[in-house]
Every structure is written in structure tokens, then in C-alpha cells.
Amino acid sequence: MRPLTSFGPINTFAHPYETHPLTWRLREDGVPIWLDEYKQKKGYEAAQKALTTLSKDAVVQQVKDAGLKGRGGAGFPTGVKWGLMPKDESLTIRYLLCNADEMEPNTWKDRLLMEQEPHLLIEGMLIAAYALKAYRGYIFLRGEYVDAATNLNKAIEEAKQAGLLGKNIFGSGFDFELFVHTGAGRYICGEETALINSLEGRRANPRSKPPFPAAVGVWGKPSCVNNVETLCNVPAIIERGVEWYKSLAKEGSEDMGTKLMGFSGKVNNPGIWEVPFGITAKELLENYACGMKEGFKLKAWQPGGAGTGFLLPEHLTAQMYAGGIAKAGTRMGTGLAMAVDDTINMVSLLRNMEIFFARESCGWCAPCRDGLPWTVQLLTALEKQQGKADDVNLLAELAKQIGPGLSFCAHAPGATEPLASALKYFRSEFEAGIAVDRVAVL
């Protein structure tokens, strides 16, 4: 992971505090921001404001008015999700769960925040817990993120010692305790109900919805699950206000604020940058990633992780927000793009991706459990140029049959989206894998 070494040209005349709510505190040397430095940089001021001057409902309304959406990939409005929690004050046991199970291939944005700015996540969770009336929170962390676990636990201990977690925080009468829970290493835990099952010590299978977690979540109690980056946006909204936050996005974007985006692959400057929603993919590739390396041409790109569809160079004019990428034909996802260069065979790339998705299936439903290994089998044969005459058509049909709405959760549709798009744009590469002695059958 390349750390953020510059704040990027959102507004070269403004201090990063004005334009980069997530990253303006980060140090060039990548050393974590511990409590003393975090407080020197206005840390916990938003939490104090929320807990001592705002009602719980006012916090929810402010987040809703700001237009904050989930940053984990689904993009559901955060304030609306918070508003689904029961109003009944007698339901005193409620939980706030942070989804930090960042296992989407080619995505490492949450890792940056947790390793280098752990107190920002803690402050965001403190404000969210207050708004949701949640007395306990869990950070469900990808088990391989060892440094993130170490830094988060240290920061939590600092916050406890300073009275920022525990009893009667800021003299407000609000109590909140926070724990880090490291997962056992399953991609499916990124689905919120599978995460809840795993946190309870059960097998990480998704649950039927309804009931939704807001009504029946972890241990049967009302629960809210938010992504790391989502929660890290909350302090700035409370501190600076709704209109300021909405002004950060570029004209034409329906998503508000900024987003951690990136580019990997054969680019000159791979990395992560905090940029405004609405920036074009071309700007991100050329101005931040500094274009393709010499000797390589852009063949295709994915806008936000392995579960998003491939796009072509001509789609680089798309604005990077959910609606802008949807117009190009796929999903925004996590916003960390991957450049596919002209030396890469799409069949080999897809086989590698589908192996991951097949392995990470929880096995709960037949379309996913049986369909994904079948795609791997077909792609392997095509890669070895041993494919049968109808294998490409069969792959296309599989992508339809285990697409959106046809499996228990979104895992299978996410796995087949890149496959369907690759077949759409690069079908000839798949057809080239049909064995010569079987072409005559066509």
C-alpha cells in the first residue's frame, strides 16, 4: 500500500482542513496519529459538540441532510439507515458494528484510516453510538490486518484513559464501550448479516431479511452496521456542518462529500487519494496516478474492486460517483480502480478472480455454491485452449443465472458482474480458448 503523500489538487489555495475531512491530519511519514496529536488537530471536538449540545435525533438528521452514503460499496444513505433503529427508549441494549472486514480484492482504503488515524474511527463511532443510543460497539476487523488491530487497540486504550470511552463521556450521561474483534478470514463477512453471525460465534452465512439488523441484529438486539470510511466522515459533518460537506463534491455529482479513491496496476503512481465525488476517472488516472507506465496501454479498468464490471478506456470520462459509473454500465463499488494493461489476457484474469469468489462462497445457496466453481472450470479449460464449442455461451448463461436477485445474497452477482462485462467487451479472447479440433462443431 502506498501511503497518501499529497492531498491532491482539489483546491490548491485551501488548507487541507477545508477540503479533506478524512486525511488532512495524516503525516507525510505515515506515523499513526495518537491521542495528543489528534486532539491538537481538533480531534474529539465534534464528539464533544454532539454529546453536549445536540440531541440524538439532531445528529441523525444532520447526517441525513448531509447526504452521507455508505462507503463500503452498497452506497445506502447512512442517515436513513440510522433512522431505521427503533424509537422505543425501553430497548436499552443496542449495538453499533463497524464493518472493517476489508477483503474486497484491490481495496485497502479502510486499512489506511485504521492504521494511521485510528482515533478518527473511534470518534466517528462515538458520535454514531450516541445518535443510535448504542451502549457498546464492535470493530469487526479483517484478521490479516495485524497493524490495524494493534493501532486500534492502543487508541481505544488511550481514549479510555482520557475518559473519551466508558462512563459519562463529556459529562453527558452517555456511556459507550468499544472493542476490536478480529475475524477468521472470510470474504462473506463483508455482508452485514454474515458479519453478525460470525461475531456471535456462528458460521458466517448471510441471514434472511427481514428482519433487518436494525430490528433483530447481533444477539437478537437492534444493531447498526456501518463501514469504516462511512463512520470516519461523521465527525467532520458534525463539526463543519451540512452545507460545507455538500459543497465538497464536484458539480453534477449526486453523492456528497469526498471519497478515498485510488488506482492500481501498471500506472506510474499507484495509491490512494481523498478526492471529491464527481471527479472523472480520467482525472484520477492522469492527475493522481500519473498515467500508464511507459510501454503499457490501458485495455480496461474496474472502478471499485473485483466485484465491479470492466469498463473501456472510452469510459474514463465517467464521473466517479454511483450514478456516474452506473451510466457507464457498472457499479462504483469501493472506488479503488484497477488498470488492466494490454499485456493481460482477460480469460486468465477472470479465472483468477473467479477462483477467489468460488473459494469465498459460504455455500449457503446452490447458484453460488455450484455455479461459481463451474465458471472456474470453464475458464480454466478456455485458458488452456481446451474449451468446448459452447463454453463461452455457457459462461454467459451462467452469469445471467446467478446474477442479481437469483441468489441468497449479493456474493454471486458480484462475482459474475466482471465476468459478464469481460464477455461483453472481450468475447473474442474467450472464443480463442476453444480447442481447434472442436471449432468445426460450431
C-alpha positions as a Python dict, from the first residue, in 0.01 Angstrom:
ca = {
    (1, 'M'): (0, 0, 0),
    (2, 'R'): (136, 338, -98),
    (3, 'P'): (55, 588, 177),
    (4, 'L'): (-101, 923, 99),
    (5, 'T'): (195, 1152, 22),
    (6, 'S'): (-2, 1452, -103),
    (7, 'F'): (-354, 1577, -65),
    (8, 'G'): (-411, 1621, -437),
    (9, 'P'): (-538, 1922, -630),
    (10, 'I'): (-893, 1960, -500),
    (11, 'N'): (-826, 2326, -424),
    (12, 'T'): (-464, 2433, -426),
    (13, 'F'): (-545, 2756, -243),
    (14, 'A'): (-724, 2599, 55),
    (15, 'H'): (-581, 2434, 364),
    (16, 'P'): (-643, 2057, 358),
    (17, 'Y'): (-864, 2105, 665),
    (18, 'E'): (-1110, 2283, 438),
    (19, 'T'): (-1116, 2020, 164),
    (20, 'H'): (-1001, 1682, 302),
    (21, 'P'): (-1208, 1586, 610),
    (22, 'L'): (-1068, 1231, 619),
    (23, 'T'): (-699, 1283, 558),
    (24, 'W'): (-590, 1636, 647),
    (25, 'R'): (-439, 1518, 975),
    (26, 'L'): (-221, 1245, 820),
    (27, 'R'): (155, 1277, 841),
    (28, 'E'): (389, 1250, 544),
    (29, 'D'): (596, 988, 727),
    (30, 'G'): (294, 762, 782),
    (31, 'V'): (336, 756, 1163),
    (32, 'P'): (-2, 699, 1333),
    (33, 'I'): (-182, 998, 1483),
    (34, 'W'): (-207, 922, 1854),
    (35, 'L'): (-436, 1096, 2100),
    (36, 'D'): (-228, 1404, 2190),
    (37, 'E'): (-163, 1491, 1826),
    (38, 'Y'): (-519, 1407, 1728),
    (39, 'K'): (-658, 1644, 1993),
    (40, 'Q'): (-414, 1915, 1880),
    (41, 'K'): (-568, 1875, 1534),
    (42, 'K'): (-926, 1934, 1655),
    (43, 'G'): (-981, 1571, 1747),
    (44, 'Y'): (-1290, 1486, 1956),
    (45, 'E'): (-1425, 1841, 1923),
    (46, 'A'): (-1708, 1711, 1707),
    (47, 'A'): (-1786, 1435, 1959),
    (48, 'Q'): (-1798, 1686, 2243),
    (49, 'K'): (-2027, 1911, 2038),
    (50, 'A'): (-2260, 1622, 1957),
    (51, 'L'): (-2280, 1478, 2308),
    (52, 'T'): (-2316, 1809, 2492),
    (53, 'T'): (-2511, 2038, 2256),
    (54, 'L'): (-2710, 1819, 2014),
    (55, 'S'): (-2994, 1578, 2067),
    (56, 'K'): (-2960, 1226, 1937),
    (57, 'D'): (-3225, 1287, 1673),
    (58, 'A'): (-3049, 1606, 1565),
    (59, 'V'): (-2730, 1413, 1495),
    (60, 'V'): (-2921, 1161, 1284),
    (61, 'Q'): (-3092, 1443, 1094),
    (62, 'Q'): (-2763, 1623, 1029),
    (63, 'V'): (-2605, 1310, 884),
    (64, 'K'): (-2916, 1253, 673),
    (65, 'D'): (-2921, 1612, 546),
    (66, 'A'): (-2550, 1593, 457),
    (67, 'G'): (-2627, 1311, 213),
    (68, 'L'): (-2366, 1077, 358),
    (69, 'K'): (-2388, 734, 195),
    (70, 'G'): (-2224, 408, 289),
    (71, 'R'): (-1865, 382, 168),
    (72, 'G'): (-1843, 3, 172),
    (73, 'G'): (-1979, -42, -179),
    (74, 'A'): (-2357, -55, -147),
    (75, 'G'): (-2398, 322, -104),
    (76, 'F'): (-2710, 315, 117),
    (77, 'P'): (-2788, 655, 278),
    (78, 'T'): (-2636, 650, 627),
    (79, 'G'): (-2886, 881, 793),
    (80, 'V'): (-3174, 673, 659),
    (81, 'K'): (-3012, 357, 793),
    (82, 'W'): (-2967, 518, 1134),
    (83, 'G'): (-3332, 623, 1126),
    (84, 'L'): (-3438, 260, 1099),
    (85, 'M'): (-3326, 190, 1454),
    (86, 'P'): (-3626, 155, 1690),
    (87, 'K'): (-3754, 466, 1862),
    (88, 'D'): (-3862, 271, 2170),
    (89, 'E'): (-3645, 402, 2454),
    (90, 'S'): (-3709, 85, 2656),
    (91, 'L'): (-3485, -111, 2415),
    (92, 'T'): (-3172, -12, 2602),
    (93, 'I'): (-2941, -281, 2462),
    (94, 'R'): (-2833, -170, 2115),
    (95, 'Y'): (-2512, -226, 1924),
    (96, 'L'): (-2304, -33, 1672),
    (97, 'L'): (-2095, -258, 1449),
    (98, 'C'): (-1815, -129, 1231),
    (99, 'N'): (-1757, -337, 919),
    (100, 'A'): (-1377, -341, 888),
    (101, 'D'): (-1361, -679, 715),
    (102, 'E'): (-1194, -525, 412),
    (103, 'M'): (-1140, -830, 189),
    (104, 'E'): (-1253, -694, -149),
    (105, 'P'): (-960, -760, -385),
    (106, 'N'): (-781, -441, -484),
    (107, 'T'): (-925, -244, -190),
    (108, 'W'): (-728, -113, 107),
    (109, 'K'): (-880, 226, 186),
    (110, 'D'): (-1006, 137, 534),
    (111, 'R'): (-666, -2, 623),
    (112, 'L'): (-512, 342, 565),
    (113, 'L'): (-753, 509, 807),
    (114, 'M'): (-730, 243, 1077),
    (115, 'E'): (-351, 218, 1073),
    (116, 'Q'): (-272, 589, 1053),
    (117, 'E'): (-574, 765, 1206),
    (118, 'P'): (-742, 521, 1447),
    (119, 'H'): (-889, 796, 1666),
    (120, 'L'): (-1092, 930, 1373),
    (121, 'L'): (-1278, 599, 1356),
    (122, 'I'): (-1325, 592, 1733),
    (123, 'E'): (-1464, 946, 1732),
    (124, 'G'): (-1696, 864, 1443),
    (125, 'M'): (-1823, 557, 1627),
    (126, 'L'): (-1871, 754, 1948),
    (127, 'I'): (-2091, 1008, 1770),
    (128, 'A'): (-2281, 737, 1584),
    (129, 'A'): (-2337, 535, 1902),
    (130, 'Y'): (-2473, 844, 2077),
    (131, 'A'): (-2714, 907, 1790),
    (132, 'L'): (-2824, 543, 1786),
    (133, 'K'): (-2844, 508, 2165),
    (134, 'A'): (-2597, 217, 2143),
    (135, 'Y'): (-2408, 138, 2460),
    (136, 'R'): (-2149, -94, 2303),
    (137, 'G'): (-1960, -108, 1974),
    (138, 'Y'): (-1751, -367, 1793),
    (139, 'I'): (-1498, -312, 1517),
    (140, 'F'): (-1517, -634, 1314),
    (141, 'L'): (-1168, -633, 1167),
    (142, 'R'): (-1014, -844, 894),
    (143, 'G'): (-785, -1084, 1078),
    (144, 'E'): (-490, -1021, 846),
    (145, 'Y'): (-485, -651, 941),
    (146, 'V'): (-244, -705, 1230),
    (147, 'D'): (-108, -348, 1239),
    (148, 'A'): (-460, -204, 1225),
    (149, 'A'): (-562, -422, 1522),
    (150, 'T'): (-258, -311, 1722),
    (151, 'N'): (-314, 57, 1649),
    (152, 'L'): (-688, 47, 1712),
    (153, 'N'): (-645, -131, 2046),
    (154, 'K'): (-380, 122, 2153),
    (155, 'A'): (-604, 412, 2052),
    (156, 'I'): (-903, 262, 2235),
    (157, 'E'): (-693, 233, 2550),
    (158, 'E'): (-581, 596, 2511),
    (159, 'A'): (-943, 703, 2473),
    (160, 'K'): (-1045, 507, 2783),
    (161, 'Q'): (-772, 664, 2992),
    (162, 'A'): (-878, 1011, 2874),
    (163, 'G'): (-1244, 950, 2957),
    (164, 'L'): (-1347, 952, 2590),
    (165, 'L'): (-1482, 599, 2621),
    (166, 'G'): (-1654, 446, 2921),
    (167, 'K'): (-1896, 611, 3162),
    (168, 'N'): (-2048, 960, 3145),
    (169, 'I'): (-1845, 1078, 2845),
    (170, 'F'): (-1800, 1460, 2843),
    (171, 'G'): (-2032, 1470, 3145),
    (172, 'S'): (-2321, 1398, 2912),
    (173, 'G'): (-2451, 1092, 3093),
    (174, 'F'): (-2383, 881, 2783),
    (175, 'D'): (-2187, 558, 2829),
    (176, 'F'): (-2009, 373, 2547),
    (177, 'E'): (-1754, 94, 2534),
    (178, 'L'): (-1572, -24, 2224),
    (179, 'F'): (-1395, -347, 2130),
    (180, 'V'): (-1191, -479, 1839),
    (181, 'H'): (-1299, -824, 1715),
    (182, 'T'): (-1069, -985, 1460),
    (183, 'G'): (-1241, -1210, 1208),
    (184, 'A'): (-1141, -1558, 1096),
    (185, 'G'): (-1076, -1461, 735),
    (186, 'R'): (-1389, -1496, 522),
    (187, 'Y'): (-1485, -1251, 247),
    (188, 'I'): (-1854, -1319, 308),
    (189, 'C'): (-1825, -1138, 644),
    (190, 'G'): (-1839, -816, 445),
    (191, 'E'): (-2213, -888, 417),
    (192, 'E'): (-2361, -736, 731),
    (193, 'T'): (-2571, -1031, 849),
    (194, 'A'): (-2287, -1278, 786),
    (195, 'L'): (-2070, -1045, 994),
    (196, 'I'): (-2329, -1058, 1272),
    (197, 'N'): (-2338, -1438, 1263),
    (198, 'S'): (-1960, -1454, 1283),
    (199, 'L'): (-1949, -1206, 1572),
    (200, 'E'): (-2190, -1432, 1759),
    (201, 'G'): (-1957, -1728, 1705),
    (202, 'R'): (-2169, -1887, 1433),
    (203, 'R'): (-2084, -1987, 1078),
    (204, 'A'): (-2060, -1676, 859),
    (205, 'N'): (-2372, -1731, 649),
    (206, 'P'): (-2598, -1441, 549),
    (207, 'R'): (-2938, -1420, 720),
    (208, 'S'): (-3280, -1378, 568),
    (209, 'K'): (-3402, -1018, 564),
    (210, 'P'): (-3643, -911, 706),
    (211, 'P'): (-3599, -890, 995),
    (212, 'F'): (-3325, -636, 933),
    (213, 'P'): (-3039, -583, 1180),
    (214, 'A'): (-3198, -258, 1299),
    (215, 'A'): (-3476, -469, 1449),
    (216, 'V'): (-3302, -802, 1516),
    (217, 'G'): (-2926, -785, 1493),
    (218, 'V'): (-2638, -922, 1696),
    (219, 'W'): (-2763, -1141, 1986),
    (220, 'G'): (-3117, -1055, 1879),
    (221, 'K'): (-3083, -686, 1968),
    (222, 'P'): (-3117, -374, 1749),
    (223, 'S'): (-2789, -323, 1564),
    (224, 'C'): (-2647, -89, 1302),
    (225, 'V'): (-2359, -187, 1073),
    (226, 'N'): (-2151, 84, 904),
    (227, 'N'): (-1827, 79, 706),
    (228, 'V'): (-1503, 229, 842),
    (229, 'E'): (-1486, 514, 590),
    (230, 'T'): (-1854, 593, 643),
    (231, 'L'): (-1808, 640, 1017),
    (232, 'C'): (-1490, 844, 964),
    (233, 'N'): (-1695, 1106, 774),
    (234, 'V'): (-1927, 1172, 1068),
    (235, 'P'): (-1704, 1399, 1283),
    (236, 'A'): (-1645, 1649, 1002),
    (237, 'I'): (-2018, 1670, 925),
    (238, 'I'): (-2097, 1747, 1288),
    (239, 'E'): (-1811, 1995, 1325),
    (240, 'R'): (-1832, 2183, 995),
    (241, 'G'): (-2197, 2147, 901),
    (242, 'V'): (-2414, 2011, 624),
    (243, 'E'): (-2369, 2280, 358),
    (244, 'W'): (-1989, 2276, 385),
    (245, 'Y'): (-1985, 1898, 349),
    (246, 'K'): (-2213, 1900, 47),
    (247, 'S'): (-2003, 2172, -118),
    (248, 'L'): (-1700, 1940, -136),
    (249, 'A'): (-1844, 1731, -421),
    (250, 'K'): (-1800, 1837, -781),
    (251, 'E'): (-2084, 1976, -987),
    (252, 'G'): (-2301, 1702, -1132),
    (253, 'S'): (-2237, 1452, -854),
    (254, 'E'): (-2538, 1315, -671),
    (255, 'D'): (-2310, 1185, -393),
    (256, 'M'): (-2190, 1435, -138),
    (257, 'G'): (-1850, 1497, 23),
    (258, 'T'): (-1522, 1331, -60),
    (259, 'K'): (-1417, 972, -114),
    (260, 'L'): (-1099, 772, -77),
    (261, 'M'): (-1026, 659, -432),
    (262, 'G'): (-725, 504, -595),
    (263, 'F'): (-567, 336, -893),
    (264, 'S'): (-353, 24, -907),
    (265, 'G'): (-199, -171, -1192),
    (266, 'K'): (69, -62, -1438),
    (267, 'V'): (33, 308, -1352),
    (268, 'N'): (317, 544, -1265),
    (269, 'N'): (188, 643, -922),
    (270, 'P'): (-39, 377, -769),
    (271, 'G'): (-201, 486, -446),
    (272, 'I'): (-499, 625, -255),
    (273, 'W'): (-618, 984, -253),
    (274, 'E'): (-904, 1170, -94),
    (275, 'V'): (-1086, 1333, -383),
    (276, 'P'): (-1427, 1494, -435),
    (277, 'F'): (-1716, 1285, -558),
    (278, 'G'): (-1773, 1367, -923),
    (279, 'I'): (-1409, 1369, -1031),
    (280, 'T'): (-1374, 1188, -1363),
    (281, 'A'): (-1190, 859, -1385),
    (282, 'K'): (-961, 1025, -1640),
    (283, 'E'): (-859, 1290, -1387),
    (284, 'L'): (-794, 1021, -1129),
    (285, 'L'): (-581, 819, -1370),
    (286, 'E'): (-387, 1108, -1523),
    (287, 'N'): (-358, 1368, -1245),
    (288, 'Y'): (-319, 1137, -946),
    (289, 'A'): (-194, 801, -1079),
    (290, 'C'): (12, 990, -1342),
    (291, 'G'): (-99, 772, -1631),
    (292, 'M'): (12, 433, -1756),
    (293, 'K'): (375, 325, -1733),
    (294, 'E'): (584, 355, -2044),
    (295, 'G'): (532, 59, -2274),
    (296, 'F'): (184, -21, -2143),
    (297, 'K'): (-156, 84, -2277),
    (298, 'L'): (-483, 86, -2089),
    (299, 'K'): (-701, -201, -2208),
    (300, 'A'): (-977, -194, -1947),
    (301, 'W'): (-1040, -81, -1590),
    (302, 'Q'): (-1255, -164, -1291),
    (303, 'P'): (-1390, 134, -1094),
    (304, 'G'): (-1413, -16, -746),
    (305, 'G'): (-1285, -362, -664),
    (306, 'A'): (-1302, -709, -815),
    (307, 'G'): (-1681, -726, -785),
    (308, 'T'): (-1741, -440, -1029),
    (309, 'G'): (-1768, -469, -1406),
    (310, 'F'): (-1491, -386, -1650),
    (311, 'L'): (-1505, -64, -1847),
    (312, 'L'): (-1309, 51, -2152),
    (313, 'P'): (-1072, 350, -2195),
    (314, 'E'): (-1358, 539, -2362),
    (315, 'H'): (-1546, 525, -2031),
    (316, 'L'): (-1280, 726, -1846),
    (317, 'T'): (-1492, 1038, -1892),
    (318, 'A'): (-1741, 895, -1639),
    (319, 'Q'): (-1774, 1085, -1314),
    (320, 'M'): (-1672, 885, -1009),
    (321, 'Y'): (-1992, 865, -811),
    (322, 'A'): (-2259, 594, -801),
    (323, 'G'): (-2484, 742, -1069),
    (324, 'G'): (-2195, 844, -1292),
    (325, 'I'): (-2047, 496, -1300),
    (326, 'A'): (-2394, 343, -1341),
    (327, 'K'): (-2433, 543, -1663),
    (328, 'A'): (-2115, 375, -1789),
    (329, 'G'): (-2267, 36, -1716),
    (330, 'T'): (-2142, -87, -1380),
    (331, 'R'): (-2116, 0, -1008),
    (332, 'M'): (-1896, 244, -818),
    (333, 'G'): (-1806, -18, -559),
    (334, 'T'): (-1531, 87, -321),
    (335, 'G'): (-1387, 350, -555),
    (336, 'L'): (-1042, 193, -580),
    (337, 'A'): (-989, 136, -951),
    (338, 'M'): (-764, -115, -1123),
    (339, 'A'): (-599, -53, -1459),
    (340, 'V'): (-577, -358, -1686),
    (341, 'D'): (-295, -316, -1936),
    (342, 'D'): (-270, -452, -2289),
    (343, 'T'): (-40, -741, -2191),
    (344, 'I'): (-309, -912, -1981),
    (345, 'N'): (-529, -1188, -2116),
    (346, 'M'): (-884, -1140, -1990),
    (347, 'V'): (-951, -1513, -1962),
    (348, 'S'): (-657, -1556, -1724),
    (349, 'L'): (-759, -1250, -1524),
    (350, 'L'): (-1118, -1371, -1491),
    (351, 'R'): (-1010, -1722, -1393),
    (352, 'N'): (-800, -1577, -1112),
    (353, 'M'): (-1091, -1362, -989),
    (354, 'E'): (-1347, -1640, -1005),
    (355, 'I'): (-1120, -1875, -810),
    (356, 'F'): (-1129, -1619, -530),
    (357, 'F'): (-1505, -1576, -542),
    (358, 'A'): (-1569, -1952, -561),
    (359, 'R'): (-1342, -2016, -265),
    (360, 'E'): (-1505, -1743, -58),
    (361, 'S'): (-1863, -1857, -117),
    (362, 'C'): (-2029, -1958, 209),
    (363, 'G'): (-2203, -2242, 25),
    (364, 'W'): (-2547, -2145, 154),
    (365, 'C'): (-2729, -2144, -182),
    (366, 'A'): (-2688, -2361, -490),
    (367, 'P'): (-2641, -2088, -756),
    (368, 'C'): (-2334, -1959, -574),
    (369, 'R'): (-2206, -2287, -429),
    (370, 'D'): (-2223, -2476, -759),
    (371, 'G'): (-2227, -2201, -1019),
    (372, 'L'): (-1902, -2027, -926),
    (373, 'P'): (-1683, -2343, -929),
    (374, 'W'): (-1840, -2420, -1267),
    (375, 'T'): (-1724, -2084, -1404),
    (376, 'V'): (-1372, -2162, -1280),
    (377, 'Q'): (-1381, -2499, -1455),
    (378, 'L'): (-1490, -2342, -1784),
    (379, 'L'): (-1239, -2056, -1764),
    (380, 'T'): (-955, -2296, -1683),
    (381, 'A'): (-1034, -2501, -1994),
    (382, 'L'): (-1052, -2188, -2211),
    (383, 'E'): (-725, -2057, -2071),
    (384, 'K'): (-557, -2384, -2171),
    (385, 'Q'): (-726, -2365, -2514),
    (386, 'Q'): (-915, -2682, -2432),
    (387, 'G'): (-1261, -2529, -2427),
    (388, 'K'): (-1566, -2689, -2583),
    (389, 'A'): (-1758, -2528, -2866),
    (390, 'D'): (-2038, -2392, -2645),
    (391, 'D'): (-1832, -2299, -2336),
    (392, 'V'): (-1840, -1925, -2400),
    (393, 'N'): (-2217, -1925, -2438),
    (394, 'L'): (-2242, -2135, -2124),
    (395, 'L'): (-2033, -1880, -1931),
    (396, 'A'): (-2262, -1601, -2048),
    (397, 'E'): (-2567, -1800, -1942),
    (398, 'L'): (-2414, -1873, -1600),
    (399, 'A'): (-2350, -1502, -1549),
    (400, 'K'): (-2723, -1444, -1606),
    (401, 'Q'): (-2848, -1736, -1397),
    (402, 'I'): (-2655, -1637, -1083),
    (403, 'G'): (-2696, -1263, -1133),
    (404, 'P'): (-2881, -1005, -919),
    (405, 'G'): (-3183, -1139, -734),
    (406, 'L'): (-3114, -1503, -815),
    (407, 'S'): (-2902, -1599, -515),
    (408, 'F'): (-2940, -1560, -139),
    (409, 'C'): (-2705, -1260, -107),
    (410, 'A'): (-2501, -1033, -333),
    (411, 'H'): (-2188, -1251, -340),
    (412, 'A'): (-2266, -1439, -662),
    (413, 'P'): (-2390, -1132, -853),
    (414, 'G'): (-2072, -951, -750),
    (415, 'A'): (-1866, -1242, -877),
    (416, 'T'): (-2040, -1259, -1213),
    (417, 'E'): (-2050, -885, -1289),
    (418, 'P'): (-1684, -871, -1401),
    (419, 'L'): (-1735, -1195, -1596),
    (420, 'A'): (-2039, -1062, -1783),
    (421, 'S'): (-1864, -735, -1870),
    (422, 'A'): (-1549, -912, -1988),
    (423, 'L'): (-1758, -1133, -2215),
    (424, 'K'): (-1933, -823, -2347),
    (425, 'Y'): (-1615, -637, -2437),
    (426, 'F'): (-1358, -911, -2497),
    (427, 'R'): (-1557, -1210, -2620),
    (428, 'S'): (-1301, -1292, -2888),
    (429, 'E'): (-1038, -1365, -2621),
    (430, 'F'): (-1270, -1624, -2467),
    (431, 'E'): (-1356, -1776, -2804),
    (432, 'A'): (-984, -1810, -2877),
    (433, 'G'): (-973, -2069, -2597),
    (434, 'I'): (-1194, -2317, -2782),
    (435, 'A'): (-987, -2618, -2883),
    (436, 'V'): (-903, -2623, -3255),
    (437, 'D'): (-1042, -2972, -3304),
    (438, 'R'): (-1376, -2856, -3159),
    (439, 'V'): (-1424, -2542, -3367),
    (440, 'A'): (-1572, -2750, -3651),
    (441, 'V'): (-1863, -2836, -3424),
    (442, 'L'): (-1980, -2473, -3431),
}
